[in-house]
Amino acid sequence: MATYYMEPSRTFSEFLLIPNLTTKACTPANVKLKTPLVKFNKGEEPAISLNIPFSSAVMQAVSDDGMAIALARSGGISFIFGSQSIEEQAQMVRKVKGYKAGFVVSRSNLKPEQSLSDVLALKEETGHSTVAITDDGTANGKLLGIVTGRDYRKSRDPLDRAISEFMTPFEKLIYGKSGISLSEANNLIWDHKLNCLPIVDDNGNLDTLVFRKDYDEHKENPMELLDKNKSYIVGAGINTKDYTERVPALVEAGVDILVIDSSDGYSEWQHETVQYVKQNFDVKIGAGNVVDREGFRYLVESGADFIKVGIGGGSICITREQKGIGRGQASSVMEVVEARDEYFRETGTYIPICSDGGIVHDYHVTLALAMGADFVMLGRYFARFDESPTRKLKVGNNFVKEYWGEGSNRARNWQRYDTGGKSKLLFEEGVDSYVPYAGSLQENLDKTLGKIKSTMCNCGSLTLDELKANARIALVSATSLVEGGAHDVILKESSLSEEG
Ligand code: IMP
């Protein structure tokens, strides 16, 4: 006979936090959001912690190298999507690991025999006014000179004038040698009143450029998530099919942590994948998704370093409609947290839990953390920002960004190309959609973090451990949900919520 669970499963929107005493020490500035990313034994430090409890979803429309750099800069982590070829994914990981904040690969490059009209056309196309002149016109060719707006007069100089005649030649350039630190580069910039410092290797080839403005930007990110070599920490999604080829390539590219990306992780396939990784590599791996204690226990005993929770709650997800599997996100988190705490008492090993999907309002993040999740994973939230890899479009009077599920035909197309059309999707588990464009990641994240810290102060908590231990969470009735928003008034347009 089937087992019945007659208590309805719950979502975050059905709960509210009850304030605790706010002491005078409880100010948002004093709140710390550091949280473990991987398992650790009692009394020890986790090998990797996040500075903010945020990760971006393993999705084509969310987590590429650009998002990974932006989020690591703010203290969180991206898991680069695995629904692409192994080489492309490894290349994205390599770009994140090779990225040195403040050192940028030159994006505007020309050859000395090209002309002023080429400079102007490139400026029009890229918006950059600094052009590197290299022997072969590439970003890493031999550096022969630099052209900036100060080297020509657009109104007077003939358009066919060769660049070699008006560029600042290499002999007159101030430059740094590869390996220079950002602060040394910055000193050269200030001492010589430069806007841009080229960095050149021992053979005279252009390595990167350092711009004056980037140093200031870099200094503003004290939360950034760095490994011991001062590179950004990055994760990557894997699957349970091609892992014997994908994992070695990702490890070789320098990935810090893997996660198995699946809507249902309670499977022998995941057990085998985790075991393979643990037996062959010194790299961390998360597994999931699960929604109950049995799934949690199974994957932890397989060796997983963190567990991802959630089936069917994602904004683009139609798994519940299509397959009839899933569980309310809050109920899933609560049960898995209970199992995690039980496991900790038994073994002394703490397993971080990631609440994945279904975050609609910022306070849902606070609730997930208060319920015991260590960090959250979001897709829709990050898809709205400049840094997500998708197109920004105008629909009617509003700007939107594209956002599609990994289980949609759109995301699965890469596989069909790979397998010559043999693995056609039988049915979709995700939709293709738009989300409202919301601007830059940093600006939005600052606002969200501000709200979380402020709520934590309401709950008398300065750390996430205190929040977990002290939170008082109340289930609310369907009718009281109505009084939670503005009600019985006619809203003026300016006071309508901006939240996506
Ligand atoms: P969101 O933050 O609510 O948009 O949810 C993002 C999460 O939805 C991801 O991290 C995945 O766990 C899940 N997801 C991504 N693509 C699909 C899909 O096509 N079907 C079902 N779930 C998906």
Residues whose N, C-alpha, C, O or C-beta is under 5 A from the ligand:
A	BS01	IMP	A57 V58 G313 G314 S315 I316 C317 I318 T319 D356 G357 G358 I359 M377 L378 G379 R380 Y381 G405 E406 G407 S408 E429 G430 V431
